[in-house]
Each structure stands twice: as structure tokens, then as C-alpha cells.
Amino acid sequence: MPPKRGRPIAVKLLVLLLVPLLSLVGLWAFAAGLTGGDGARLLAINDLATNLANPSEQVNIKLQEERLTSVEFMVSGKGAGKMAKRRGETDDAVKTFRTLAKNLRDLTPELTAGLAALNGKIDQLVDVRREVDAGSAAPLDVIDGYSQIVDTSFRMYDAMVLVPDMALYRQAKAVTSLGEAKDVLSRERAMIAIVLAKGRVEPREREAFTGMVATRRLLYSQALSHLDSDLRGPFDNLTDSPVYQEFLTAEDAIKGQAATNGLPASAATWPVDGQNLWRAVERNQVEAVKSITERVMPAAIGMLVKIGVAGGLGLLAVIASVLLSLRFRKQLVRELAALRDAATELAEVRLTGLVERLRKNPEAPKPDEIAPVRIESYSSEVDDIVQAFNDVQSTAVDAAVGQAKLRHGVSQVFVNLARRNQSLLHRQLLQLDSMERATEEPEVLADLFKLDHLTTRMRRHAESLIILSEQAPGRGWRNPVPILDVLRAAVAEVEEYERVDVLQPPPIALLGSVVTDVAHLTAELIENATLFSPPKTKVDVRSSPTQHGLMVEIEDRGLGLPRAELDELNERLAKMPEFDLAQSERLGLFVVGRLAARHGIKVTLMSSPYGGLTAMVALPSTLLADQPVLSGR
């Protein structure tokens, strides 16, 4: 299985460059969006003020007036007409508020939740009014019912204050706190009506009133501390005015009044004191809200101008970074592609051709065969890699030359030793042949035949060394030889020749020039069949003519081979194999492959029906004689 191919370097460089570029673009987009969003929210405040804040403020004002008239009606039983009028005004304000609120889009989740909560509380106004009409609730509970609706509107204001400018945000929050203090003042006025109607201050009313006073004064003082001089001026003037001081006196008198004592004579002026302060506070509140709204637009425009300038410069920087990065990537990819092409040519063309040439001719390489790699580069690292490739080429060429000389030397040693052994074995065979003819004793003759057989096998092994050295054996035949004689000669060179059955072949002869090689090839396959099959089984040698020549089949009854190993062996036999000293256990197959490639013979191994292997040797018609003739040297 080929190794998994990695991603191209161009893609990796693109990814490498995209990370900082995308980060830069993301930071720019985030900063632009954040600042632009702040400016957009500033511009959206006018829309919120028109369609939400102002209408809801009118609802609060009407609720405060309705709360006062409802409490006065409950404690005095008078003013039903006035209360009905206030309720109509409240209903009109609520209707206007809900109509304008429908025009709002893209509200924040917090503001959407606050608006929904306010509408829910307004829907409970019907229950509060029913309790007022039935007189089933205490005046304090009625005050609390109206107050819950107003408090919900102020919680909505907290979610609506989206001013990103911190100074402006503090001013807006302070004005909102003044609005809450104003509502607490309205509750105090309702409490004053209860106290005047009863003619005394009961513990429950005193406790509730004391809490209202503390809350109003705290909200008022905290809000004033955060206002700037322009917004704070009117409220400071109000704090120093007699109107405010008279109401503070009324608050202190009610807080300190005991239930057992009647009201002081100054109690008659308490409603007037509250009404006077209410009018002054309401006037200042309207002016403060107007001033805050007028400050929003210049702040929004200034912020948008800043984001326009900063965003434009940032965008130019991003574009310049992208262009420079892409140019750098293109140049580096071009250099690496040239390096890849040069390395590929070196590995697959030049070095391969040189190695192939050195196998046949171990002479020193020519200058054009070892020319150094050269590419146009502007990077020192790429130049270093080119130099490293040139060093690798020099080392590889030196190793290939040394290996070629070593192989040639080993081959010559093999040939010399094999030739000497072949000569001695040939003389030994002649001597044994003379001795066989000279003796008539059966036991001696049997021993001589065994020696003759061993010598024949030794001669085949010597010829194998010559064949592996790409040389031809010295033995040869002048005339064609019947295929039966060739197969018998092959069997004679196998140790366990008694197990081999040669079935009668067709009357075909083999050219004398290939008899030795074919016999050697067949002997190697027959010996493999005997070695890798049980000792008592037979090896069948069959031959039959085909359209293109003669097919010789050598079949054993061994264990066979796995399909993967069988395919690997057939692939080796299909081409001229290179002898590998590390695979000496396959020596016979190397010899078979060399002989088959030399004469155009096709050798194929396949599974046998008996469980072993069948070696198919396809002899081409060019190796066959037209008519069988008697064999002769």
C-alpha cells in the first residue's frame, strides 16, 4: 500500500498565512463592529426615546396621578369623577405607549424581557382598580400595586441605557435615579393623603413613610453626586429653595409623629408642600432628560467619525498585509516547486539512469551524469537545500560506483569459481562414466550412479552462479533435442528424482542452443516442488502443445502458498529480477527468472487442485524445432 500523500506545501503555506491574516481581519472587524455598534446604539437611543422611553414616562406620570386620586377617593369617598378622568388619561397613555412600542425592531434580549414584564404589570392595573372600587384593599396595598407597575418600567430603563460613552452613561443613570426619586415623592404624597384623612399617623403608615423618605433622599443625593454641573445646577437650586426645605420639614414631622397624638397645625400645608415640590421636580426632570438626549447625537457622530478613520486605515493595513503575504507565498511556492522538480529529475531520471548504466558498465560517471542541481532562488534556506541535494547526489554516485565495482568484482569471483568447479565436475562426470562402463558389480555400480547424480546436481549449482553473474554456461547442444530427453535431464539433476513422474510429452524437440537453460530452469522448479511437498507424494511433469508453443506443467501436492505471496512471486518471475544477496533463500527463483527473461519464457505459479502449487512454463514456438530428432552433442 503506497504511503498516504500529504498536502501540498502551497496549501500549508496558505493555511500558515491565513491564521495571522484571519486573526488580523477578525480583530479589525471586531474593533470596527464594536465601535460602529456603539455608534449605532447611540443613534438608536433617539428611536428608543421616541417610541419607548417618552411614552412609558407618560404612563408613569399618569399612573402617579391616578395613584394619588385613587388613594384620596378611598380615604375620603370623594373625587370619583376626578379618579375616572385620571383613569381615562392613563388608558390613553398606555394605548399610545403600546402602539409606539410595536415600531421597535432588533431589541436586545434584556430590553425585550423588560418590555414584556412592563406590559404584564400594566395588564394587572385592572385588578388594582377593581380593589379600589370595591374598597377591598388597604390604601397602602393600593399604593404598592401602582408602585409595582412603575418599578417595572424603571427596570426596563436599566436595560435600555445602552450608552457606550461612560461619562454619558453615568449622567443617564443619574437622571434615571432622579426619576425613581420623583416616583417615591409621588408615593409620599399619597401617604400624606392617608395620614390627613385619618388625622393621625399609625405605626404601619409611619414605617412605610419612613422607608419612602429614606429611599427618596438616598436616590436624590446619589444621583446629584454623579451629575455634571450643567445638569446638577437646577437641582442644587431646588435643594436650597424654600419649597424643598418646607417639604423636608413635613417629612420629618410625619416620621416623628406618634399615633396617640393628633396632627400638628402645620399638617394643613403638607399637601400643598408636596404639590409645589412635585411641580418643581417634574420641571427639572423634563429638562434633564431633554439635555441627555441632545448630548447623544454629537457623541454618536464623533464616534462614527473615529471608526471611519480608524477603520479605513485598518482596512488598508489589512489589504497590504494580505497582498504582501500572498506575494511571499507565491515566491516561496515557486522556489519549492522548482526544487521539487529538480529533485524529482535527479531521483527518477539522472540517478536512476546512472545506476542502470553502472550495473552494466562500472566505469566512472561522465560529467553530464553528475551535473549539480541548480535553481533560481532568493532564499538562503532553499540554497542550503539545493547544496544538500548536490551533496546527496555526490554521495549517492560514489556509493553507486562503489557498489557497481563490488558487484562486478563479486560477479567475476562467482564466474571464476563456477567455471573452475564446472570444469572439475565435467572431468569428474567423465571419470565416473568410464568407471560405470568398466565395472559390472551391482553394488559398486549403484554407488557410482549416486556419485554421478550428486556430481550432476553440483554442476547445476555451479551453473546457477554463472547465470546469476549474467553469464552463459559452457555446456551446449548443436542439434535439437526431444522435449522428453530435456525433461528427463532436468529430473536427473534433482535429489529426489524417484518421486518425479514425467508423463509422455508430445513429439516436439527443443533447439540445441536453449536445451541447457531450459533443462536448468525446469530442474529448479522440479526441485522446489519436491522440497515443499510431503516426502511420499508424487510430482507430476506434464507437457502439451499450445497455439504459441509448448506448455510444461510441474504439479506438487504440498501446502501451497497464500495468495499475496503467490502474486509477489509471479510478479518477480514476470520481469528480469535483480539478484539480491539478502534473499538467498529464493536463489532458485532468481535463476528461473533470469533464464526465463533470457529466452522469452513465461513462468507462472498457481494453486493446484491437490492443494499444492503448479508451475506453468510456457515455451514460445521460437524455441521449438519443427521435427524431433535424435539428441547429440
MOLINCOR-V338885 format. One record per residue. N is the residue number from 1. PSI is psi in whole degrees, -180 to 180 (NA if undefined). NEAR is the number of other C-alpha atoms within 8 Angstrom. Layout:
n,psi,near
N,PSI,NEAR
N,PSI,NEAR
This chain:
n,psi,near
1,124,2
2,149,3
3,149,4
4,129,4
5,131,4
6,176,4
7,149,6
8,152,6
9,-28,7
10,-40,8
11,-42,8
12,-41,9
13,-40,9
14,-44,9
15,-42,8
16,-39,8
17,-29,9
18,-31,8
19,-56,8
20,-34,8
21,-46,11
22,-36,8
23,-43,8
24,-45,9
25,-41,9
26,-43,8
27,-41,8
28,-45,11
29,-39,8
30,-47,8
31,-44,8
32,-44,11
33,-40,8
34,-49,8
35,-43,11
36,-36,11
37,-37,9
38,-43,12
39,-41,12
40,-38,9
41,-35,11
42,-43,15
43,-30,11
44,-15,8
45,-36,12
46,-41,9
47,-40,10
48,-39,11
49,-40,10
50,-43,9
51,-8,13
52,-57,12
53,-53,10
54,-46,9
55,-41,14
56,-32,12
57,-38,8
58,-37,9
59,-43,12
60,-44,10
61,-45,8
62,-37,12
63,-39,11
64,-41,12
65,-41,9
66,-37,12
67,-45,12
68,-46,13
69,-33,12
70,-42,10
71,-43,14
72,-38,14
73,-41,12
74,-37,11
75,-19,11
76,-19,7
77,8,8
78,164,7
79,28,9
80,-40,8
81,-43,6
82,-40,8
83,-40,12
84,-39,8
85,-43,8
86,-39,12
87,-39,9
88,-41,8
89,-39,9
90,-44,12
91,-39,8
92,-41,8
93,-40,13
94,-43,11
95,-45,8
96,-43,9
97,-47,13
98,-33,8
99,-45,8
100,-34,11
101,-27,9
102,-19,6
103,-11,7
104,141,10
105,157,4
106,44,4
107,152,7
108,157,6
109,-38,6
110,-43,7
111,-37,11
112,-43,9
113,-41,8
114,-40,13
115,-41,10
116,-40,8
117,-40,9
118,-43,12
119,-37,8
120,-42,8
121,-38,11
122,-35,8
123,-24,7
124,-3,8
125,-31,10
126,-42,7
127,-39,7
128,-45,11
129,-37,8
130,-40,8
131,-36,11
132,-46,12
133,-37,6
134,-13,7
135,26,8
136,-5,6
137,152,9
138,150,7
139,-38,10
140,-39,8
141,-35,8
142,-43,14
143,-43,12
144,-36,8
145,-46,10
146,-38,13
147,-34,9
148,-38,9
149,-45,11
150,-41,11
151,-38,8
152,-37,12
153,-36,13
154,-33,10
155,-34,9
156,-37,12
157,-36,10
158,-38,8
159,-19,10
160,-17,8
161,94,9
162,24,9
163,115,11
164,-23,9
165,118,7
166,-41,7
167,-45,6
168,-34,12
169,-43,12
170,-39,10
171,-43,12
172,-42,10
173,-38,11
174,-41,13
175,-38,13
176,-40,10
177,-37,11
178,-35,12
179,-39,9
180,-41,11
181,-36,13
182,-39,12
183,-38,10
184,-36,12
185,-38,12
186,-39,11
187,-38,13
188,-38,11
189,-39,12
190,-38,13
191,-37,11
192,-39,10
193,-39,13
194,-45,12
195,-44,11
196,-37,10
197,-36,8
198,-21,8
199,10,8
200,167,13
201,108,13
202,159,8
203,-42,8
204,-43,6
205,-39,11
206,-41,12
207,-45,9
208,-42,8
209,-39,12
210,-41,9
211,-40,8
212,-43,12
213,-45,11
214,-42,8
215,-45,10
216,-45,13
217,-37,9
218,-48,8
219,-41,12
220,-47,11
221,-42,8
222,-42,9
223,-42,13
224,-32,10
225,-21,6
226,-10,9
227,146,13
228,177,7
229,-36,6
230,-44,6
231,-28,10
232,-23,10
233,-54,8
234,-36,8
235,-35,11
236,-41,8
237,-40,8
238,-40,11
239,-35,8
240,-5,8
241,156,8
242,-32,6
243,-47,10
244,-40,11
245,-39,10
246,-38,9
247,-34,12
248,-38,8
249,-41,8
250,-41,11
251,-46,9
252,-36,8
253,-42,8
254,-42,10
255,-36,10
256,1,6
257,130,11
258,154,10
259,-27,9
260,-16,5
261,151,7
262,176,8
263,148,10
264,168,5
265,-28,5
266,-10,6
267,-23,9
268,-23,6
269,-2,7
270,-45,11
271,-37,10
272,-41,7
273,-43,12
274,-40,11
275,-39,9
276,-45,9
277,-38,11
278,-47,11
279,-42,8
280,-43,9
281,-42,11
282,-39,9
283,-46,8
284,-37,10
285,-43,11
286,-42,8
287,-38,8
288,-43,10
289,-42,9
290,-42,8
291,-41,9
292,-44,11
293,-39,11
294,-24,8
295,-18,9
296,-47,12
297,-49,10
298,-38,8
299,-40,10
300,-44,13
301,-42,9
302,-40,8
303,-41,12
304,-35,11
305,-43,8
306,-44,9
307,-32,12
308,-45,8
309,-52,8
310,-40,8
311,-39,11
312,-46,9
313,-40,8
314,-38,9
315,-40,9
316,-40,8
317,-39,8
318,-45,11
319,-44,8
320,-40,8
321,-41,9
322,-46,9
323,-45,8
324,-40,8
325,-42,9
326,-37,8
327,-43,8
328,-44,8
329,-44,11
330,-44,8
331,-44,8
332,-40,8
333,-39,10
334,-44,8
335,-43,12
336,-35,9
337,-41,8
338,-39,9
339,-41,11
340,-45,8
341,-42,8
342,-42,11
343,-38,10
344,-44,9
345,-41,9
346,-44,11
347,-42,9
348,-18,8
349,-64,9
350,-54,11
351,-37,12
352,-46,9
353,-39,8
354,-43,10
355,-42,9
356,-40,8
357,-39,9
358,-26,12
359,-33,8
360,-30,6
361,103,6
362,24,11
363,160,6
364,144,5
365,151,7
366,160,6
367,-39,6
368,-19,5
369,-20,9
370,30,11
371,138,6
372,156,6
373,135,11
374,131,6
375,158,9
376,119,5
377,149,8
378,10,6
379,131,6
380,-34,7
381,-41,6
382,-40,12
383,-39,10
384,-39,8
385,-41,8
386,-44,12
387,-38,9
388,-39,8
389,-41,10
390,-40,10
391,-41,8
392,-41,8
393,-44,12
394,-44,9
395,-43,8
396,-40,8
397,-44,10
398,-42,8
399,-40,8
400,-41,10
401,-45,12
402,-41,8
403,-40,8
404,-43,11
405,-40,9
406,-44,8
407,-42,8
408,-41,9
409,-43,8
410,-41,8
411,-42,10
412,-37,9
413,-44,8
414,-46,11
415,-46,12
416,-48,8
417,-42,8
418,-42,12
419,-44,10
420,-46,8
421,-40,10
422,-41,11
423,-45,8
424,-41,8
425,-36,12
426,-43,9
427,-36,8
428,-39,9
429,-40,11
430,-41,8
431,-43,8
432,-36,11
433,-41,9
434,-41,8
435,-36,9
436,-37,11
437,-28,7
438,-19,6
439,150,8
440,2,8
441,126,6
442,-43,6
443,-44,6
444,-42,9
445,-38,11
446,-42,8
447,-39,8
448,-38,11
449,-40,9
450,-43,8
451,-39,9
452,-41,11
453,-42,11
454,-41,9
455,-39,11
456,-43,12
457,-41,11
458,-38,9
459,-38,12
460,-40,10
461,-37,8
462,-41,12
463,-30,11
464,-41,9
465,-39,11
466,-42,15
467,-43,13
468,-24,12
469,12,10
470,35,6
471,167,8
472,141,6
473,157,9
474,-25,4
475,148,5
476,164,11
477,138,11
478,-41,8
479,160,10
480,150,14
481,134,16
482,143,14
483,-29,11
484,-42,8
485,-38,9
486,-46,13
487,-39,11
488,-39,9
489,-38,9
490,-43,13
491,-35,11
492,-20,10
493,8,12
494,141,11
495,-50,9
496,58,8
497,-21,9
498,-26,5
499,-6,10
500,128,12
501,119,9
502,109,9
503,154,8
504,118,7
505,170,10
506,160,7
507,76,8
508,142,12
509,159,14
510,139,15
511,141,12
512,-30,12
513,-18,8
514,2,11
515,-48,13
516,-47,12
517,-41,8
518,-41,10
519,-42,12
520,-47,10
521,-47,12
522,-39,10
523,-41,12
524,-43,12
525,-40,12
526,-41,14
527,-40,11
528,-40,9
529,-38,14
530,-34,13
531,-34,6
532,34,8
533,155,12
534,147,8
535,-32,5
536,5,5
537,161,9
538,155,9
539,119,14
540,134,12
541,112,12
542,153,11
543,144,12
544,145,9
545,149,8
546,179,7
547,-27,4
548,7,6
549,-132,12
550,136,12
551,122,12
552,125,12
553,129,12
554,110,14
555,131,13
556,177,16
557,46,15
558,-156,12
559,-13,9
560,-172,10
561,152,9
562,155,6
563,-40,6
564,-44,6
565,-36,8
566,-43,11
567,-38,8
568,-42,8
569,-41,9
570,-34,11
571,-37,8
572,-40,10
573,-19,16
574,-13,11
575,167,8
576,109,9
577,150,9
578,129,5
579,125,6
580,117,6
581,-24,5
582,-11,4
583,54,7
584,-20,7
585,-16,5
586,29,7
587,-42,8
588,-39,10
589,-35,9
590,-43,13
591,-44,13
592,-45,12
593,-42,15
594,-47,12
595,-40,13
596,-43,13
597,-32,12
598,-35,7
599,9,7
600,28,8
601,139,12
602,122,12
603,127,13
604,136,10
605,135,11
606,163,9
607,142,10
608,147,12
609,-21,5
610,1,7
611,-11,10
612,-142,15
613,154,16
614,122,12
615,119,12
616,117,13
617,110,11
618,106,11
619,122,13
620,158,11
621,-22,8
622,-17,5
623,-3,9
624,147,12
625,154,10
626,-42,6
627,139,7
628,140,12
629,168,9
630,142,7
631,152,9
632,149,7
633,NA,6
